[in-house]
Structure formats: C-alpha cells, structure tokens
Amino acid sequence: MLYVGILKAGVTLGTQAWSLHHKLEHWQTMVFTVLSLSQLGHVLAVRSDRTFLYKQGIFSNLPLLLSVMATFVLQLCVIYLPFMNTLFKTQPLSLMELVICIGISVIVFHAVEFEKWIKKMQTKK
C-alpha cells in the first residue's frame, strides 16, 4: 500500500515537472487533475486485492461506478466551468492536456492490477 502512495506522489510530481519543463500555463490544473483521477483509478483497482477489475466486471458494484463517474464529471466541471475556475483557481485544459492527464493517471490503476497479477503468480508456485 505504501508503494501506491509513493507512486501517486511520483506521477503527480512528475506531471508537474513535465508541465513546467514544457512551459505549460495550466500546470497546476494538470497536477490537480492527475491527483484526482489517479485516486479514481486506485479506488476501482482496490475493490478486490486478488481479482482483476476485468474479471469482477465494471458494473458489479454500481454505486461505486456511479460515484467514480460523478467525481469525474465534477472534476471536468472544476476544469471547464468559469465560475469553478475562479473558485478553484484552475484553468481550462486543452483536449490533449486532458488526455495526457488521463493517461498518466491510469498508471496507478495498472500498477495495482499488476500487483494482483504478481500475487497470483506467487500463489501458483
């Protein structure tokens, strides 16, 4: 579990470093988005410590799925609604910046799923 926290910190700070290196104006919004979305990926992955999400089925826990979807929509509101920009001091991201944030965020999900695979391989030995 500790490694997941370190990984989240790493991808978040990595996003900041990459954004600053490329002189992106929206770096703070990108960092906030990666942090938020990586949490969503993590919650989907930790539903079971042994069963992969694709085996459980994304719809097997509808309340969780609806919560994740609602949180994603709220994150988009924070990014794209002008009054939310003012409130949260965010800036609208381009489509490419949003796709980059999503791509970086899924690293956490895949890391947890990979850990399940390693555990599964170890128990087969």
Backbone atoms as SQL, in Angstrom:
CREATE TABLE atoms (id INTEGER PRIMARY KEY, chain TEXT, resi INTEGER, resn TEXT, atom TEXT, x REAL, y REAL, z REAL);
INSERT INTO atoms VALUES
  (1, 'A', 1, 'MET', 'N', 0.819, -1.191, 0.000),
  (2, 'A', 1, 'MET', 'CA', 0.000, 0.000, 0.000),
  (3, 'A', 1, 'MET', 'C', 0.864, 1.257, 0.000),
  (4, 'A', 2, 'LEU', 'N', 1.992, 1.176, 0.688),
  (5, 'A', 2, 'LEU', 'CA', 2.891, 2.322, 0.745),
  (6, 'A', 2, 'LEU', 'C', 3.377, 2.699, -0.651),
  (7, 'A', 3, 'TYR', 'N', 3.660, 1.660, -1.469),
  (8, 'A', 3, 'TYR', 'CA', 4.164, 1.961, -2.806),
  (9, 'A', 3, 'TYR', 'C', 3.135, 2.726, -3.637),
  (10, 'A', 4, 'VAL', 'N', 1.844, 2.504, -3.388),
  (11, 'A', 4, 'VAL', 'CA', 0.809, 3.218, -4.152),
  (12, 'A', 4, 'VAL', 'C', 0.855, 4.701, -3.823),
  (13, 'A', 5, 'GLY', 'N', 1.029, 5.034, -2.557),
  (14, 'A', 5, 'GLY', 'CA', 1.161, 6.442, -2.167),
  (15, 'A', 5, 'GLY', 'C', 2.386, 7.078, -2.785),
  (16, 'A', 6, 'ILE', 'N', 3.482, 6.335, -2.783),
  (17, 'A', 6, 'ILE', 'CA', 4.715, 6.844, -3.397),
  (18, 'A', 6, 'ILE', 'C', 4.523, 6.998, -4.902),
  (19, 'A', 7, 'LEU', 'N', 3.845, 6.027, -5.522),
  (20, 'A', 7, 'LEU', 'CA', 3.583, 6.106, -6.961),
  (21, 'A', 7, 'LEU', 'C', 2.693, 7.297, -7.295),
  (22, 'A', 8, 'LYS', 'N', 1.643, 7.516, -6.506),
  (23, 'A', 8, 'LYS', 'CA', 0.766, 8.674, -6.743),
  (24, 'A', 8, 'LYS', 'C', 1.552, 9.974, -6.627),
  (25, 'A', 9, 'ALA', 'N', 2.386, 10.056, -5.603),
  (26, 'A', 9, 'ALA', 'CA', 3.224, 11.251, -5.444),
  (27, 'A', 9, 'ALA', 'C', 4.159, 11.399, -6.633),
  (28, 'A', 10, 'GLY', 'N', 4.737, 10.289, -7.076),
  (29, 'A', 10, 'GLY', 'CA', 5.666, 10.327, -8.203),
  (30, 'A', 10, 'GLY', 'C', 5.016, 10.775, -9.500),
  (31, 'A', 11, 'VAL', 'N', 3.840, 10.212, -9.818),
  (32, 'A', 11, 'VAL', 'CA', 3.191, 10.610, -11.074),
  (33, 'A', 11, 'VAL', 'C', 2.695, 12.049, -10.993),
  (34, 'A', 12, 'THR', 'N', 2.275, 12.465, -9.805),
  (35, 'A', 12, 'THR', 'CA', 1.803, 13.846, -9.644),
  (36, 'A', 12, 'THR', 'C', 2.958, 14.830, -9.777),
  (37, 'A', 13, 'LEU', 'N', 4.042, 14.568, -9.063),
  (38, 'A', 13, 'LEU', 'CA', 5.207, 15.458, -9.162),
  (39, 'A', 13, 'LEU', 'C', 5.864, 15.362, -10.535),
  (40, 'A', 14, 'GLY', 'N', 5.816, 14.172, -11.139),
  (41, 'A', 14, 'GLY', 'CA', 6.326, 14.019, -12.499),
  (42, 'A', 14, 'GLY', 'C', 5.530, 14.851, -13.492),
  (43, 'A', 15, 'THR', 'N', 4.228, 14.901, -13.298),
  (44, 'A', 15, 'THR', 'CA', 3.375, 15.744, -14.144),
  (45, 'A', 15, 'THR', 'C', 3.748, 17.205, -13.981),
  (46, 'A', 16, 'GLN', 'N', 3.987, 17.609, -12.747),
  (47, 'A', 16, 'GLN', 'CA', 4.391, 18.997, -12.505),
  (48, 'A', 16, 'GLN', 'C', 5.707, 19.297, -13.205),
  (49, 'A', 17, 'ALA', 'N', 6.688, 18.430, -13.044),
  (50, 'A', 17, 'ALA', 'CA', 8.000, 18.657, -13.662),
  (51, 'A', 17, 'ALA', 'C', 7.882, 18.699, -15.183),
  (52, 'A', 18, 'TRP', 'N', 7.126, 17.755, -15.749),
  (53, 'A', 18, 'TRP', 'CA', 6.961, 17.708, -17.204),
  (54, 'A', 18, 'TRP', 'C', 6.253, 18.968, -17.703),
  (55, 'A', 19, 'SER', 'N', 5.190, 19.365, -17.006),
  (56, 'A', 19, 'SER', 'CA', 4.423, 20.551, -17.410),
  (57, 'A', 19, 'SER', 'C', 5.265, 21.815, -17.335),
  (58, 'A', 20, 'LEU', 'N', 6.036, 21.943, -16.274),
  (59, 'A', 20, 'LEU', 'CA', 6.901, 23.120, -16.136),
  (60, 'A', 20, 'LEU', 'C', 8.007, 23.112, -17.187),
  (61, 'A', 21, 'HIS', 'N', 8.550, 21.934, -17.466),
  (62, 'A', 21, 'HIS', 'CA', 9.601, 21.818, -18.483),
  (63, 'A', 21, 'HIS', 'C', 9.090, 22.263, -19.856),
  (64, 'A', 22, 'HIS', 'N', 7.846, 21.924, -20.145),
  (65, 'A', 22, 'HIS', 'CA', 7.243, 22.300, -21.431),
  (66, 'A', 22, 'HIS', 'C', 6.549, 23.657, -21.374),
  (67, 'A', 23, 'LYS', 'N', 6.737, 24.369, -20.263),
  (68, 'A', 23, 'LYS', 'CA', 6.218, 25.728, -20.091),
  (69, 'A', 23, 'LYS', 'C', 4.707, 25.816, -20.336),
  (70, 'A', 24, 'LEU', 'N', 3.983, 24.845, -19.810),
  (71, 'A', 24, 'LEU', 'CA', 2.527, 24.848, -19.944),
  (72, 'A', 24, 'LEU', 'C', 1.921, 25.750, -18.877),
  (73, 'A', 25, 'GLU', 'N', 1.044, 26.648, -19.311),
  (74, 'A', 25, 'GLU', 'CA', 0.397, 27.589, -18.392),
  (75, 'A', 25, 'GLU', 'C', -0.497, 26.880, -17.383),
  (76, 'A', 26, 'HIS', 'N', -1.020, 25.752, -17.775),
  (77, 'A', 26, 'HIS', 'CA', -2.039, 25.070, -16.982),
  (78, 'A', 26, 'HIS', 'C', -1.453, 23.998, -16.070),
  (79, 'A', 27, 'TRP', 'N', -0.194, 24.105, -15.721),
  (80, 'A', 27, 'TRP', 'CA', 0.450, 23.019, -14.994),
  (81, 'A', 27, 'TRP', 'C', -0.249, 22.704, -13.675),
  (82, 'A', 28, 'GLN', 'N', -0.738, 23.724, -12.962),
  (83, 'A', 28, 'GLN', 'CA', -1.393, 23.461, -11.676),
  (84, 'A', 28, 'GLN', 'C', -2.695, 22.680, -11.866),
  (85, 'A', 29, 'THR', 'N', -3.435, 23.019, -12.901),
  (86, 'A', 29, 'THR', 'CA', -4.669, 22.295, -13.187),
  (87, 'A', 29, 'THR', 'C', -4.355, 20.863, -13.606),
  (88, 'A', 30, 'MET', 'N', -3.289, 20.683, -14.372),
  (89, 'A', 30, 'MET', 'CA', -2.897, 19.331, -14.780),
  (90, 'A', 30, 'MET', 'C', -2.505, 18.488, -13.565),
  (91, 'A', 31, 'VAL', 'N', -1.748, 19.068, -12.662),
  (92, 'A', 31, 'VAL', 'CA', -1.323, 18.341, -11.458),
  (93, 'A', 31, 'VAL', 'C', -2.544, 17.963, -10.616),
  (94, 'A', 32, 'PHE', 'N', -3.446, 18.903, -10.425),
  (95, 'A', 32, 'PHE', 'CA', -4.670, 18.649, -9.661),
  (96, 'A', 32, 'PHE', 'C', -5.494, 17.545, -10.319),
  (97, 'A', 33, 'THR', 'N', -5.569, 17.576, -11.639),
  (98, 'A', 33, 'THR', 'CA', -6.346, 16.582, -12.376),
  (99, 'A', 33, 'THR', 'C', -5.719, 15.200, -12.259),
  (100, 'A', 34, 'VAL', 'N', -4.415, 15.117, -12.409),
  (101, 'A', 34, 'VAL', 'CA', -3.738, 13.820, -12.272),
  (102, 'A', 34, 'VAL', 'C', -3.937, 13.261, -10.865),
  (103, 'A', 35, 'LEU', 'N', -3.806, 14.097, -9.870),
  (104, 'A', 35, 'LEU', 'CA', -4.001, 13.638, -8.491),
  (105, 'A', 35, 'LEU', 'C', -5.427, 13.123, -8.288),
  (106, 'A', 36, 'SER', 'N', -6.405, 13.857, -8.785),
  (107, 'A', 36, 'SER', 'CA', -7.808, 13.454, -8.625),
  (108, 'A', 36, 'SER', 'C', -8.122, 12.172, -9.390),
  (109, 'A', 37, 'LEU', 'N', -7.701, 12.120, -10.649),
  (110, 'A', 37, 'LEU', 'CA', -8.036, 10.959, -11.472),
  (111, 'A', 37, 'LEU', 'C', -7.277, 9.710, -11.046),
  (112, 'A', 38, 'SER', 'N', -6.059, 9.872, -10.551),
  (113, 'A', 38, 'SER', 'CA', -5.321, 8.694, -10.082),
  (114, 'A', 38, 'SER', 'C', -6.014, 8.087, -8.861),
  (115, 'A', 39, 'GLN', 'N', -6.658, 8.920, -8.058),
  (116, 'A', 39, 'GLN', 'CA', -7.436, 8.410, -6.921),
  (117, 'A', 39, 'GLN', 'C', -8.614, 7.566, -7.417),
  (118, 'A', 40, 'LEU', 'N', -9.236, 8.010, -8.497),
  (119, 'A', 40, 'LEU', 'CA', -10.365, 7.253, -9.047),
  (120, 'A', 40, 'LEU', 'C', -9.907, 5.902, -9.579),
  (121, 'A', 41, 'GLY', 'N', -8.774, 5.890, -10.270),
  (122, 'A', 41, 'GLY', 'CA', -8.223, 4.625, -10.752),
  (123, 'A', 41, 'GLY', 'C', -7.872, 3.695, -9.609),
  (124, 'A', 42, 'HIS', 'N', -7.333, 4.270, -8.556),
  (125, 'A', 42, 'HIS', 'CA', -6.957, 3.469, -7.391),
  (126, 'A', 42, 'HIS', 'C', -8.181, 2.834, -6.742),
  (127, 'A', 43, 'VAL', 'N', -9.241, 3.605, -6.570),
  (128, 'A', 43, 'VAL', 'CA', -10.438, 3.058, -5.918),
  (129, 'A', 43, 'VAL', 'C', -11.065, 1.944, -6.757),
  (130, 'A', 44, 'LEU', 'N', -11.002, 2.055, -8.075),
  (131, 'A', 44, 'LEU', 'CA', -11.528, 0.982, -8.924),
  (132, 'A', 44, 'LEU', 'C', -10.682, -0.282, -8.805),
  (133, 'A', 45, 'ALA', 'N', -9.378, -0.100, -8.690),
  (134, 'A', 45, 'ALA', 'CA', -8.475, -1.251, -8.648),
  (135, 'A', 45, 'ALA', 'C', -8.495, -1.972, -7.304),
  (136, 'A', 46, 'VAL', 'N', -8.736, -1.257, -6.213),
  (137, 'A', 46, 'VAL', 'CA', -8.644, -1.891, -4.893),
  (138, 'A', 46, 'VAL', 'C', -9.965, -2.492, -4.409),
  (139, 'A', 47, 'ARG', 'N', -10.928, -2.585, -5.273),
  (140, 'A', 47, 'ARG', 'CA', -12.182, -3.236, -4.881),
  (141, 'A', 47, 'ARG', 'C', -11.924, -4.655, -4.396),
  (142, 'A', 48, 'SER', 'N', -10.933, -5.290, -4.964),
  (143, 'A', 48, 'SER', 'CA', -10.528, -6.621, -4.531),
  (144, 'A', 48, 'SER', 'C', -9.009, -6.656, -4.522),
  (145, 'A', 49, 'ASP', 'N', -8.443, -7.344, -3.543),
  (146, 'A', 49, 'ASP', 'CA', -6.982, -7.423, -3.508),
  (147, 'A', 49, 'ASP', 'C', -6.455, -8.597, -4.324),
  (148, 'A', 50, 'ARG', 'N', -7.357, -9.393, -4.907),
  (149, 'A', 50, 'ARG', 'CA', -6.917, -10.548, -5.691),
  (150, 'A', 50, 'ARG', 'C', -7.545, -10.639, -7.088),
  (151, 'A', 51, 'THR', 'N', -8.756, -10.154, -7.238),
  (152, 'A', 51, 'THR', 'CA', -9.469, -10.310, -8.508),
  (153, 'A', 51, 'THR', 'C', -9.302, -9.062, -9.364),
  (154, 'A', 52, 'PHE', 'N', -8.941, -9.277, -10.620),
  (155, 'A', 52, 'PHE', 'CA', -8.766, -8.169, -11.556),
  (156, 'A', 52, 'PHE', 'C', -10.114, -7.518, -11.855),
  (157, 'A', 53, 'LEU', 'N', -10.086, -6.225, -12.125),
  (158, 'A', 53, 'LEU', 'CA', -11.326, -5.497, -12.403),
  (159, 'A', 53, 'LEU', 'C', -12.056, -6.090, -13.601),
  (160, 'A', 54, 'TYR', 'N', -11.310, -6.485, -14.636),
  (161, 'A', 54, 'TYR', 'CA', -11.981, -7.020, -15.823),
  (162, 'A', 54, 'TYR', 'C', -12.688, -8.349, -15.519),
  (163, 'A', 55, 'LYS', 'N', -12.227, -9.075, -14.483),
  (164, 'A', 55, 'LYS', 'CA', -12.915, -10.310, -14.096),
  (165, 'A', 55, 'LYS', 'C', -14.108, -10.023, -13.185),
  (166, 'A', 56, 'GLN', 'N', -13.984, -9.015, -12.340),
  (167, 'A', 56, 'GLN', 'CA', -15.094, -8.637, -11.462),
  (168, 'A', 56, 'GLN', 'C', -16.231, -8.050, -12.279),
  (169, 'A', 57, 'GLY', 'N', -15.856, -7.300, -13.289),
  (170, 'A', 57, 'GLY', 'CA', -16.834, -6.575, -14.088),
  (171, 'A', 57, 'GLY', 'C', -17.010, -5.166, -13.557),
  (172, 'A', 58, 'ILE', 'N', -16.927, -4.211, -14.442),
  (173, 'A', 58, 'ILE', 'CA', -17.018, -2.806, -14.052),
  (174, 'A', 58, 'ILE', 'C', -18.381, -2.486, -13.452),
  (175, 'A', 59, 'PHE', 'N', -19.412, -3.238, -13.856),
  (176, 'A', 59, 'PHE', 'CA', -20.775, -2.962, -13.390),
  (177, 'A', 59, 'PHE', 'C', -21.165, -3.780, -12.161),
  (178, 'A', 60, 'SER', 'N', -20.241, -4.547, -11.608),
  (179, 'A', 60, 'SER', 'CA', -20.577, -5.401, -10.463),
  (180, 'A', 60, 'SER', 'C', -20.775, -4.607, -9.172),
  (181, 'A', 61, 'ASN', 'N', -20.302, -3.383, -9.134),
  (182, 'A', 61, 'ASN', 'CA', -20.534, -2.508, -7.976),
  (183, 'A', 61, 'ASN', 'C', -21.026, -1.168, -8.528),
  (184, 'A', 62, 'LEU', 'N', -22.303, -1.129, -8.838),
  (185, 'A', 62, 'LEU', 'CA', -22.890, 0.045, -9.482),
  (186, 'A', 62, 'LEU', 'C', -22.762, 1.324, -8.649),
  (187, 'A', 63, 'PRO', 'N', -22.977, 1.289, -7.332),
  (188, 'A', 63, 'PRO', 'CA', -22.807, 2.527, -6.560),
  (189, 'A', 63, 'PRO', 'C', -21.387, 3.095, -6.666),
  (190, 'A', 64, 'LEU', 'N', -20.390, 2.220, -6.635),
  (191, 'A', 64, 'LEU', 'CA', -19.014, 2.693, -6.773),
  (192, 'A', 64, 'LEU', 'C', -18.793, 3.286, -8.157),
  (193, 'A', 65, 'LEU', 'N', -19.264, 2.606, -9.185),
  (194, 'A', 65, 'LEU', 'CA', -19.108, 3.106, -10.548),
  (195, 'A', 65, 'LEU', 'C', -19.781, 4.464, -10.709),
  (196, 'A', 66, 'LEU', 'N', -20.977, 4.613, -10.178),
  (197, 'A', 66, 'LEU', 'CA', -21.680, 5.899, -10.265),
  (198, 'A', 66, 'LEU', 'C', -20.934, 6.989, -9.504),
  (199, 'A', 67, 'SER', 'N', -20.353, 6.643, -8.377),
  (200, 'A', 67, 'SER', 'CA', -19.562, 7.615, -7.610),
  (201, 'A', 67, 'SER', 'C', -18.327, 8.058, -8.382),
  (202, 'A', 68, 'VAL', 'N', -17.657, 7.103, -9.009),
  (203, 'A', 68, 'VAL', 'CA', -16.472, 7.430, -9.808),
  (204, 'A', 68, 'VAL', 'C', -16.864, 8.305, -10.989),
  (205, 'A', 69, 'MET', 'N', -17.952, 7.954, -11.659),
  (206, 'A', 69, 'MET', 'CA', -18.403, 8.756, -12.800),
  (207, 'A', 69, 'MET', 'C', -18.801, 10.162, -12.362),
  (208, 'A', 70, 'ALA', 'N', -19.498, 10.279, -11.243),
  (209, 'A', 70, 'ALA', 'CA', -19.901, 11.597, -10.735),
  (210, 'A', 70, 'ALA', 'C', -18.677, 12.431, -10.376),
  (211, 'A', 71, 'THR', 'N', -17.689, 11.803, -9.765),
  (212, 'A', 71, 'THR', 'CA', -16.464, 12.519, -9.405),
  (213, 'A', 71, 'THR', 'C', -15.719, 12.977, -10.649),
  (214, 'A', 72, 'PHE', 'N', -15.702, 12.143, -11.688),
  (215, 'A', 72, 'PHE', 'CA', -15.058, 12.525, -12.945),
  (216, 'A', 72, 'PHE', 'C', -15.769, 13.732, -13.557),
  (217, 'A', 73, 'VAL', 'N', -17.088, 13.710, -13.554),
  (218, 'A', 73, 'VAL', 'CA', -17.860, 14.843, -14.087),
  (219, 'A', 73, 'VAL', 'C', -17.591, 16.107, -13.266),
  (220, 'A', 74, 'LEU', 'N', -17.545, 15.968, -11.949),
  (221, 'A', 74, 'LEU', 'CA', -17.232, 17.126, -11.099),
  (222, 'A', 74, 'LEU', 'C', -15.831, 17.662, -11.389),
  (223, 'A', 75, 'GLN', 'N', -14.885, 16.762, -11.644),
  (224, 'A', 75, 'GLN', 'CA', -13.530, 17.205, -11.997),
  (225, 'A', 75, 'GLN', 'C', -13.562, 17.994, -13.301),
  (226, 'A', 76, 'LEU', 'N', -14.331, 17.527, -14.275),
  (227, 'A', 76, 'LEU', 'CA', -14.462, 18.266, -15.532),
  (228, 'A', 76, 'LEU', 'C', -15.098, 19.631, -15.294),
  (229, 'A', 77, 'CYS', 'N', -16.056, 19.699, -14.387),
  (230, 'A', 77, 'CYS', 'CA', -16.673, 20.991, -14.045),
  (231, 'A', 77, 'CYS', 'C', -15.644, 21.945, -13.456),
  (232, 'A', 78, 'VAL', 'N', -14.807, 21.435, -12.570),
  (233, 'A', 78, 'VAL', 'CA', -13.760, 22.266, -11.959),
  (234, 'A', 78, 'VAL', 'C', -12.792, 22.773, -13.022),
  (235, 'A', 79, 'ILE', 'N', -12.567, 21.971, -14.050),
  (236, 'A', 79, 'ILE', 'CA', -11.629, 22.363, -15.108),
  (237, 'A', 79, 'ILE', 'C', -12.267, 23.336, -16.096),
  (238, 'A', 80, 'TYR', 'N', -13.527, 23.115, -16.460),
  (239, 'A', 80, 'TYR', 'CA', -14.085, 23.829, -17.608),
  (240, 'A', 80, 'TYR', 'C', -15.162, 24.872, -17.310),
  (241, 'A', 81, 'LEU', 'N', -15.754, 24.883, -16.139),
  (242, 'A', 81, 'LEU', 'CA', -16.772, 25.900, -15.846),
  (243, 'A', 81, 'LEU', 'C', -16.108, 27.160, -15.289),
  (244, 'A', 82, 'PRO', 'N', -16.373, 28.315, -15.911),
  (245, 'A', 82, 'PRO', 'CA', -15.684, 29.545, -15.496),
  (246, 'A', 82, 'PRO', 'C', -15.811, 29.877, -14.011),
  (247, 'A', 83, 'PHE', 'N', -17.002, 29.730, -13.426),
  (248, 'A', 83, 'PHE', 'CA', -17.124, 30.070, -12.003),
  (249, 'A', 83, 'PHE', 'C', -16.339, 29.092, -11.127),
  (250, 'A', 84, 'MET', 'N', -16.202, 27.842, -11.590),
  (251, 'A', 84, 'MET', 'CA', -15.387, 26.875, -10.850),
  (252, 'A', 84, 'MET', 'C', -13.900, 27.193, -11.013),
  (253, 'A', 85, 'ASN', 'N', -13.523, 27.702, -12.208),
  (254, 'A', 85, 'ASN', 'CA', -12.132, 28.127, -12.418),
  (255, 'A', 85, 'ASN', 'C', -11.745, 29.186, -11.404),
  (256, 'A', 86, 'THR', 'N', -12.656, 30.124, -11.186),
  (257, 'A', 86, 'THR', 'CA', -12.395, 31.196, -10.225),
  (258, 'A', 86, 'THR', 'C', -12.318, 30.640, -8.807),
  (259, 'A', 87, 'LEU', 'N', -13.250, 29.794, -8.463),
  (260, 'A', 87, 'LEU', 'CA', -13.320, 29.236, -7.116),
  (261, 'A', 87, 'LEU', 'C', -12.101, 28.366, -6.789),
  (262, 'A', 88, 'PHE', 'N', -11.702, 27.512, -7.744),
  (263, 'A', 88, 'PHE', 'CA', -10.604, 26.574, -7.506),
  (264, 'A', 88, 'PHE', 'C', -9.264, 27.039, -8.078),
  (265, 'A', 89, 'LYS', 'N', -9.274, 28.211, -8.725),
  (266, 'A', 89, 'LYS', 'CA', -8.068, 28.754, -9.363),
  (267, 'A', 89, 'LYS', 'C', -7.484, 27.768, -10.387),
  (268, 'A', 90, 'THR', 'N', -8.378, 27.214, -11.198),
  (269, 'A', 90, 'THR', 'CA', -7.977, 26.306, -12.267),
  (270, 'A', 90, 'THR', 'C', -8.113, 27.015, -13.602),
  (271, 'A', 91, 'GLN', 'N', -7.572, 26.390, -14.631),
  (272, 'A', 91, 'GLN', 'CA', -7.676, 26.911, -15.992),
  (273, 'A', 91, 'GLN', 'C', -8.123, 25.775, -16.902),
  (274, 'A', 92, 'PRO', 'N', -8.923, 26.088, -17.913),
  (275, 'A', 92, 'PRO', 'CA', -9.350, 25.035, -18.834),
  (276, 'A', 92, 'PRO', 'C', -8.148, 24.386, -19.522),
  (277, 'A', 93, 'LEU', 'N', -8.196, 23.067, -19.621),
  (278, 'A', 93, 'LEU', 'CA', -7.146, 22.319, -20.301),
  (279, 'A', 93, 'LEU', 'C', -7.553, 22.082, -21.746),
  (280, 'A', 94, 'SER', 'N', -6.569, 21.981, -22.610),
  (281, 'A', 94, 'SER', 'CA', -6.857, 21.573, -23.983),
  (282, 'A', 94, 'SER', 'C', -7.212, 20.084, -23.961),
  (283, 'A', 95, 'LEU', 'N', -7.783, 19.602, -25.047),
  (284, 'A', 95, 'LEU', 'CA', -8.121, 18.185, -25.128),
  (285, 'A', 95, 'LEU', 'C', -6.863, 17.337, -24.956),
  (286, 'A', 96, 'MET', 'N', -5.770, 17.750, -25.578),
  (287, 'A', 96, 'MET', 'CA', -4.523, 16.993, -25.469),
  (288, 'A', 96, 'MET', 'C', -4.016, 16.967, -24.026),
  (289, 'A', 97, 'GLU', 'N', -4.105, 18.094, -23.328),
  (290, 'A', 97, 'GLU', 'CA', -3.671, 18.131, -21.929),
  (291, 'A', 97, 'GLU', 'C', -4.531, 17.212, -21.065),
  (292, 'A', 98, 'LEU', 'N', -5.835, 17.191, -21.330),
  (293, 'A', 98, 'LEU', 'CA', -6.729, 16.311, -20.576),
  (294, 'A', 98, 'LEU', 'C', -6.400, 14.845, -20.853),
  (295, 'A', 99, 'VAL', 'N', -6.158, 14.519, -22.113),
  (296, 'A', 99, 'VAL', 'CA', -5.800, 13.142, -22.476),
  (297, 'A', 99, 'VAL', 'C', -4.489, 12.738, -21.798),
  (298, 'A', 100, 'ILE', 'N', -3.533, 13.647, -21.755),
  (299, 'A', 100, 'ILE', 'CA', -2.263, 13.372, -21.072),
  (300, 'A', 100, 'ILE', 'C', -2.518, 13.099, -19.593),
  (301, 'A', 101, 'CYS', 'N', -3.348, 13.904, -18.966),
  (302, 'A', 101, 'CYS', 'CA', -3.668, 13.708, -17.545),
  (303, 'A', 101, 'CYS', 'C', -4.326, 12.353, -17.303),
  (304, 'A', 102, 'ILE', 'N', -5.245, 11.988, -18.164),
  (305, 'A', 102, 'ILE', 'CA', -5.913, 10.690, -18.023),
  (306, 'A', 102, 'ILE', 'C', -4.900, 9.565, -18.209),
  (307, 'A', 103, 'GLY', 'N', -4.064, 9.698, -19.228),
  (308, 'A', 103, 'GLY', 'CA', -3.047, 8.676, -19.490),
  (309, 'A', 103, 'GLY', 'C', -2.087, 8.488, -18.331),
  (310, 'A', 104, 'ILE', 'N', -1.664, 9.579, -17.737),
  (311, 'A', 104, 'ILE', 'CA', -0.756, 9.495, -16.589),
  (312, 'A', 104, 'ILE', 'C', -1.484, 8.901, -15.386),
  (313, 'A', 105, 'SER', 'N', -2.726, 9.275, -15.211),
  (314, 'A', 105, 'SER', 'CA', -3.496, 8.820, -14.048),
  (315, 'A', 105, 'SER', 'C', -3.729, 7.316, -14.040),
  (316, 'A', 106, 'VAL', 'N', -3.888, 6.708, -15.200),
  (317, 'A', 106, 'VAL', 'CA', -4.173, 5.269, -15.236),
  (318, 'A', 106, 'VAL', 'C', -2.961, 4.431, -14.840),
  (319, 'A', 107, 'ILE', 'N', -1.800, 5.050, -14.720),
  (320, 'A', 107, 'ILE', 'CA', -0.613, 4.322, -14.265),
  (321, 'A', 107, 'ILE', 'C', -0.879, 3.692, -12.898),
  (322, 'A', 108, 'VAL', 'N', -1.528, 4.424, -12.020),
  (323, 'A', 108, 'VAL', 'CA', -1.811, 3.913, -10.671),
  (324, 'A', 108, 'VAL', 'C', -2.733, 2.696, -10.754),
  (325, 'A', 109, 'PHE', 'N', -3.773, 2.776, -11.556),
  (326, 'A', 109, 'PHE', 'CA', -4.689, 1.646, -11.735),
  (327, 'A', 109, 'PHE', 'C', -3.930, 0.412, -12.206),
  (328, 'A', 110, 'HIS', 'N', -3.113, 0.591, -13.239),
  (329, 'A', 110, 'HIS', 'CA', -2.379, -0.549, -13.798),
  (330, 'A', 110, 'HIS', 'C', -1.349, -1.100, -12.819),
  (331, 'A', 111, 'ALA', 'N', -0.757, -0.254, -12.015),
  (332, 'A', 111, 'ALA', 'CA', 0.212, -0.723, -11.016),
  (333, 'A', 111, 'ALA', 'C', -0.466, -1.625, -9.988),
  (334, 'A', 112, 'VAL', 'N', -1.652, -1.248, -9.543),
  (335, 'A', 112, 'VAL', 'CA', -2.374, -2.073, -8.567),
  (336, 'A', 112, 'VAL', 'C', -2.816, -3.386, -9.212),
  (337, 'A', 113, 'GLU', 'N', -3.278, -3.333, -10.442),
  (338, 'A', 113, 'GLU', 'CA', -3.669, -4.553, -11.143),
  (339, 'A', 113, 'GLU', 'C', -2.453, -5.450, -11.377),
  (340, 'A', 114, 'PHE', 'N', -1.300, -4.853, -11.667),
  (341, 'A', 114, 'PHE', 'CA', -0.063, -5.618, -11.846),
  (342, 'A', 114, 'PHE', 'C', 0.338, -6.298, -10.537),
  (343, 'A', 115, 'GLU', 'N', 0.158, -5.601, -9.431),
  (344, 'A', 115, 'GLU', 'CA', 0.455, -6.194, -8.123),
  (345, 'A', 115, 'GLU', 'C', -0.422, -7.427, -7.888),
  (346, 'A', 116, 'LYS', 'N', -1.676, -7.368, -8.286),
  (347, 'A', 116, 'LYS', 'CA', -2.561, -8.529, -8.156),
  (348, 'A', 116, 'LYS', 'C', -2.035, -9.694, -8.982),
  (349, 'A', 117, 'TRP', 'N', -1.554, -9.394, -10.174),
  (350, 'A', 117, 'TRP', 'CA', -1.021, -10.434, -11.054),
  (351, 'A', 117, 'TRP', 'C', 0.206, -11.082, -10.420),
  (352, 'A', 118, 'ILE', 'N', 1.086, -10.262, -9.833),
  (353, 'A', 118, 'ILE', 'CA', 2.279, -10.797, -9.164),
  (354, 'A', 118, 'ILE', 'C', 1.867, -11.706, -8.006),
  (355, 'A', 119, 'LYS', 'N', 0.910, -11.263, -7.205),
  (356, 'A', 119, 'LYS', 'CA', 0.423, -12.092, -6.092),
  (357, 'A', 119, 'LYS', 'C', -0.136, -13.416, -6.603),
  (358, 'A', 120, 'LYS', 'N', -0.856, -13.348, -7.706),
  (359, 'A', 120, 'LYS', 'CA', -1.443, -14.555, -8.288),
  (360, 'A', 120, 'LYS', 'C', -0.349, -15.515, -8.750),
  (361, 'A', 121, 'MET', 'N', 0.699, -14.990, -9.366),
  (362, 'A', 121, 'MET', 'CA', 1.814, -15.827, -9.824),
  (363, 'A', 121, 'MET', 'C', 2.556, -16.447, -8.640),
  (364, 'A', 122, 'GLN', 'N', 2.697, -15.700, -7.563),
  (365, 'A', 122, 'GLN', 'CA', 3.396, -16.209, -6.379),
  (366, 'A', 122, 'GLN', 'C', 2.606, -17.321, -5.697),
  (367, 'A', 123, 'THR', 'N', 1.299, -17.228, -5.704),
  (368, 'A', 123, 'THR', 'CA', 0.492, -18.273, -5.067),
  (369, 'A', 123, 'THR', 'C', 0.442, -19.540, -5.907),
  (370, 'A', 124, 'LYS', 'N', 0.712, -19.437, -7.204),
  (371, 'A', 124, 'LYS', 'CA', 0.726, -20.616, -8.072),
  (372, 'A', 124, 'LYS', 'C', 1.994, -21.443, -7.885),
  (373, 'A', 125, 'LYS', 'N', 3.028, -20.834, -7.329),
  (374, 'A', 125, 'LYS', 'CA', 4.308, -21.545, -7.165),
  (375, 'A', 125, 'LYS', 'C', 4.248, -22.549, -6.055);
